[in-house]
Amino acid sequence: MPIFKAAAIQLNSQPDLDKNLQDIYRQIERAANSGARFIGLPENFAFMGNEKERLKQAENIAERVEASLKAWAKEFNVTILGGGYPVPAGEGKVYNRAIIVEPDGEITARYDKIHLFDVELSSKESYKESDMVMPGNEVIAVKLKSPEITAGLSICYDIRFPELYRKLASMGSDLLCVPAAFTKPTGRAHWEVLLRARAIENSAFVIAPAQTGKHGRKRETYGHSMIIDPWGAILADAGTEPGMAIAEIDTSLKADVRRKLPSLKHRVFTD
């Protein structure tokens, strides 16, 4: 079973595509130079802070993102999780899409966010992602060429729906990917406990690259990008500043945990 380093990049993305891509390149270079072979970027990594402008620029953002990640994966010989960016979906909406780009520059998986963030946290803070985003409908787990693992894809609000991760586990996922832009109040209350729960109940590693700080005039996110092992231990936490969480992943631990505590085999309700 492979042993490799993974990095969850933590960003403070703004509504400025050029600047964001420059920042991302530097962080990917830093992670690769630190030995990371799998590098995850958070949700909205390319553009965050003005939803109408993000929708307007979606086609350009998607083209720039895919070209950049392909080039950088090849340059640094790493696999990159592009954790969520807008892709035109027709009907005046976009998909919130995550991709996996492998070291040869090939996109080997595309996942469109299934669960959309339509919530009212307070009289001053509410979100309706479905106004601009078309939900996806396909569960995606991809067997990577490098490192030789299976990665299950999700985005942010998906973390609240454990049935998705049970499906990803049943599809052989070693690593559950949860790129996010969690709000500060929900992050403070729920982020760590939800991530650790998904790791524990599925006996799988979790990598959760996140946004942090203020984005434009209104958005504020929680930070704390994390890498968590199948026992639920936090291997790395990026705190609240831009940077990264980086840790060694030994995939043999997944098999060891499942042998010691075979809860997945003890399920009664499997539908």
C-alpha positions as CSV (number, residue, x, y, z in Angstrom):
1,M,0.0,0.0,0.0
2,P,1.4,3.4,-0.9
3,I,2.8,6.0,1.6
4,F,2.8,9.5,0.3
5,K,2.6,13.1,1.5
6,A,-0.6,15.1,0.9
7,A,-1.2,18.8,1.2
8,A,-4.4,20.7,1.8
9,I,-3.9,24.2,0.5
10,Q,-5.6,27.0,2.5
11,L,-6.4,30.2,0.6
12,N,-7.9,33.6,1.0
13,S,-9.3,33.8,-2.5
14,Q,-10.7,37.1,-3.8
15,P,-12.8,38.2,-6.8
16,D,-9.5,38.5,-8.8
17,L,-8.7,35.6,-11.0
18,D,-5.2,36.6,-12.0
19,K,-4.1,37.3,-8.4
20,N,-5.7,34.0,-7.2
21,L,-3.9,32.0,-9.8
22,Q,-0.6,33.6,-8.9
23,D,-1.1,32.8,-5.2
24,I,-2.2,29.2,-6.0
25,Y,0.9,28.6,-8.1
26,R,3.2,29.7,-5.3
27,Q,1.4,27.4,-2.8
28,I,1.5,24.4,-5.1
29,E,5.2,25.0,-5.7
30,R,5.8,25.2,-1.9
31,A,3.8,22.0,-1.3
32,A,5.6,20.1,-4.1
33,N,8.9,21.2,-2.7
34,S,7.9,19.9,0.7
35,G,7.3,16.5,-0.8
36,A,3.6,16.5,-1.4
37,R,2.4,14.2,-4.2
38,F,-1.3,14.9,-3.8
39,I,-2.2,18.6,-3.5
40,G,-5.8,19.8,-2.8
41,L,-7.2,23.2,-3.5
42,P,-10.3,24.5,-1.7
43,E,-13.8,25.4,-3.1
44,N,-13.9,28.7,-5.1
45,F,-10.1,28.7,-5.3
46,A,-10.0,30.7,-8.5
47,F,-12.6,33.4,-7.7
48,M,-14.5,34.2,-4.5
49,G,-16.4,37.1,-3.1
50,N,-18.8,38.3,-5.8
51,E,-21.3,35.7,-7.0
52,K,-22.7,37.6,-9.9
53,E,-19.3,38.4,-11.3
54,R,-18.2,34.8,-10.8
55,L,-21.2,33.7,-12.9
56,K,-20.4,36.3,-15.6
57,Q,-16.8,35.2,-15.8
58,A,-17.5,31.5,-15.5
59,E,-16.4,30.5,-19.0
60,N,-13.1,32.3,-18.7
61,I,-12.5,31.0,-15.2
62,A,-13.1,27.4,-16.2
63,E,-10.7,27.7,-19.2
64,R,-8.0,29.3,-17.2
65,V,-8.3,26.9,-14.3
66,E,-8.1,23.8,-16.4
67,A,-5.2,25.0,-18.5
68,S,-3.3,26.1,-15.4
69,L,-3.9,23.0,-13.3
70,K,-2.8,20.7,-16.2
71,A,0.4,22.7,-16.7
72,W,1.2,22.8,-12.9
73,A,0.5,19.1,-12.4
74,K,3.0,18.3,-15.2
75,E,5.6,20.9,-14.0
76,F,5.7,19.7,-10.4
77,N,4.9,16.0,-11.2
78,V,1.9,16.0,-8.7
79,T,-1.8,15.1,-8.6
80,I,-3.9,18.2,-8.0
81,L,-7.5,18.3,-6.7
82,G,-9.1,21.5,-8.1
83,G,-11.6,21.8,-5.3
84,G,-14.4,23.8,-6.9
85,Y,-14.8,26.4,-9.7
86,P,-17.6,27.5,-12.0
87,V,-18.3,25.8,-15.2
88,P,-21.1,27.0,-17.5
89,A,-24.2,24.7,-17.2
90,G,-26.7,26.5,-19.4
91,E,-29.9,28.1,-18.3
92,G,-27.9,31.0,-16.8
93,K,-26.3,28.7,-14.2
94,V,-23.0,27.0,-13.6
95,Y,-21.8,23.7,-12.1
96,N,-19.6,24.0,-9.0
97,R,-17.0,21.5,-10.3
98,A,-14.1,19.7,-8.7
99,I,-11.5,17.9,-10.8
100,I,-8.5,15.6,-10.4
101,V,-5.5,16.4,-12.6
102,E,-2.8,13.8,-12.6
103,P,1.0,14.3,-13.2
104,D,0.7,13.7,-16.9
105,G,-1.7,16.7,-17.1
106,E,-4.8,14.5,-17.7
107,I,-8.1,15.3,-16.0
108,T,-9.2,11.9,-14.7
109,A,-12.3,12.9,-12.8
110,R,-14.9,15.6,-12.8
111,Y,-17.4,16.0,-10.0
112,D,-20.3,18.5,-9.9
113,K,-21.4,19.5,-6.4
114,I,-24.6,17.6,-5.6
115,H,-25.9,19.3,-2.4
116,L,-26.3,23.0,-2.7
117,F,-26.0,25.5,0.1
118,D,-29.4,27.0,0.6
119,V,-29.5,28.2,4.2
120,E,-30.5,31.1,6.4
121,L,-28.0,31.3,9.3
122,S,-29.4,34.5,10.7
123,S,-31.3,37.6,9.6
124,K,-28.0,39.0,8.3
125,E,-26.5,35.9,6.8
126,S,-28.2,33.7,4.2
127,Y,-27.1,31.8,1.1
128,K,-29.0,30.3,-1.8
129,E,-26.4,28.6,-4.0
130,S,-29.2,27.1,-6.2
131,D,-29.9,30.6,-7.6
132,M,-26.7,30.3,-9.7
133,V,-25.6,26.7,-9.5
134,M,-27.0,23.6,-11.1
135,P,-26.6,20.5,-8.9
136,G,-24.7,17.5,-10.1
137,N,-26.2,14.0,-9.9
138,E,-23.2,11.6,-10.1
139,V,-21.1,10.1,-7.3
140,I,-17.4,10.0,-8.3
141,A,-14.6,7.9,-7.0
142,V,-11.5,7.7,-9.2
143,K,-8.6,5.3,-9.1
144,L,-5.5,7.4,-9.4
145,K,-2.3,6.4,-11.2
146,S,-0.1,8.4,-8.8
147,P,-0.3,8.0,-5.9
148,E,-2.0,4.6,-6.4
149,I,-5.1,5.2,-4.4
150,T,-8.9,5.7,-4.9
151,A,-10.1,9.2,-4.2
152,G,-13.8,10.0,-3.5
153,L,-14.9,13.5,-4.4
154,S,-17.2,15.9,-2.7
155,I,-17.5,19.7,-2.1
156,C,-18.2,21.6,1.1
157,Y,-22.0,21.3,2.0
158,D,-21.8,17.7,0.9
159,I,-20.1,16.9,4.2
160,R,-23.5,17.1,6.0
161,F,-24.9,14.1,4.0
162,P,-23.2,10.9,5.3
163,E,-24.9,8.7,2.8
164,L,-22.7,10.2,0.0
165,Y,-19.5,9.2,1.9
166,R,-20.8,5.7,2.6
167,K,-21.4,5.3,-1.1
168,L,-17.8,6.6,-1.8
169,A,-16.4,4.2,0.8
170,S,-18.3,1.3,-0.9
171,M,-16.7,2.4,-4.2
172,G,-13.3,1.8,-2.6
173,S,-12.2,5.3,-1.6
174,D,-9.0,5.5,0.4
175,L,-9.1,9.3,0.6
176,L,-12.3,11.3,0.9
177,C,-11.8,14.8,-0.6
178,V,-13.8,17.7,1.0
179,P,-12.7,21.0,-0.5
180,A,-14.7,23.8,1.1
181,A,-15.4,27.4,1.8
182,F,-17.2,26.9,5.2
183,T,-18.7,30.0,6.7
184,K,-17.2,31.1,10.0
185,P,-20.3,30.4,12.2
186,T,-20.9,26.9,10.8
187,G,-17.2,26.1,10.7
188,R,-16.8,27.0,14.3
189,A,-19.7,24.8,15.3
190,H,-19.5,21.9,12.9
191,W,-16.4,21.7,10.6
192,E,-14.1,19.5,12.7
193,V,-16.7,17.2,14.1
194,L,-18.2,16.5,10.6
195,L,-14.8,15.8,9.0
196,R,-13.8,13.5,11.8
197,A,-17.1,11.7,11.7
198,R,-16.9,11.0,8.0
199,A,-13.3,9.6,8.5
200,I,-14.3,7.5,11.5
201,E,-17.6,6.0,10.2
202,N,-16.0,5.1,6.8
203,S,-12.5,4.1,8.1
204,A,-10.9,6.4,5.5
205,F,-8.6,9.3,5.2
206,V,-10.1,12.7,4.7
207,I,-8.4,15.7,3.1
208,A,-10.2,19.0,3.5
209,P,-8.6,22.1,1.9
210,A,-10.5,25.3,2.9
211,Q,-10.9,29.0,2.4
212,T,-10.1,31.4,5.2
213,G,-10.7,35.0,6.2
214,K,-12.7,37.7,4.4
215,H,-13.5,37.5,0.6
216,G,-14.6,40.7,-1.0
217,R,-17.0,42.7,1.1
218,K,-19.4,40.1,2.6
219,R,-18.0,36.6,2.8
220,E,-16.0,35.3,5.7
221,T,-14.8,31.7,6.0
222,Y,-13.5,29.5,8.8
223,G,-10.2,28.1,7.6
224,H,-8.7,25.1,9.4
225,S,-7.8,23.0,6.4
226,M,-7.3,19.4,7.7
227,I,-6.0,16.0,7.0
228,I,-7.5,13.3,9.1
229,D,-6.7,9.6,9.4
230,P,-9.2,6.6,9.4
231,W,-9.1,6.5,13.2
232,G,-10.3,10.1,13.3
233,A,-7.0,11.6,14.4
234,I,-6.2,15.0,13.0
235,L,-2.8,14.7,11.2
236,A,-2.6,18.4,10.2
237,D,-4.6,21.6,10.8
238,A,-3.7,24.8,8.9
239,G,-5.2,27.1,11.5
240,T,-6.7,30.4,10.2
241,E,-4.0,31.9,8.0
242,P,-3.3,31.1,4.3
243,G,-0.9,28.2,4.0
244,M,-1.4,24.5,4.1
245,A,-2.0,21.4,6.1
246,I,0.5,18.7,5.1
247,A,0.9,15.2,6.4
248,E,2.1,11.7,5.4
249,I,-0.6,9.3,4.4
250,D,0.1,5.6,4.9
251,T,-2.8,3.8,3.3
252,S,-2.1,0.5,5.1
253,L,-3.7,2.2,8.1
254,K,-7.1,2.0,6.5
255,A,-6.9,-1.8,6.3
256,D,-5.6,-2.0,9.8
257,V,-8.4,0.1,11.2
258,R,-11.0,-1.9,9.3
259,R,-9.5,-5.1,10.6
260,K,-9.5,-3.9,14.2
261,L,-12.9,-2.2,14.1
262,P,-14.9,-3.8,11.2
263,S,-18.0,-1.6,11.5
264,L,-18.5,-1.5,7.8
265,K,-19.0,-5.2,7.8
266,H,-21.4,-5.0,10.7
267,R,-24.0,-2.8,8.9
268,V,-27.6,-4.0,9.1
269,F,-29.1,-1.2,7.0
270,T,-27.2,-1.1,3.7
271,D,-29.7,0.6,1.3
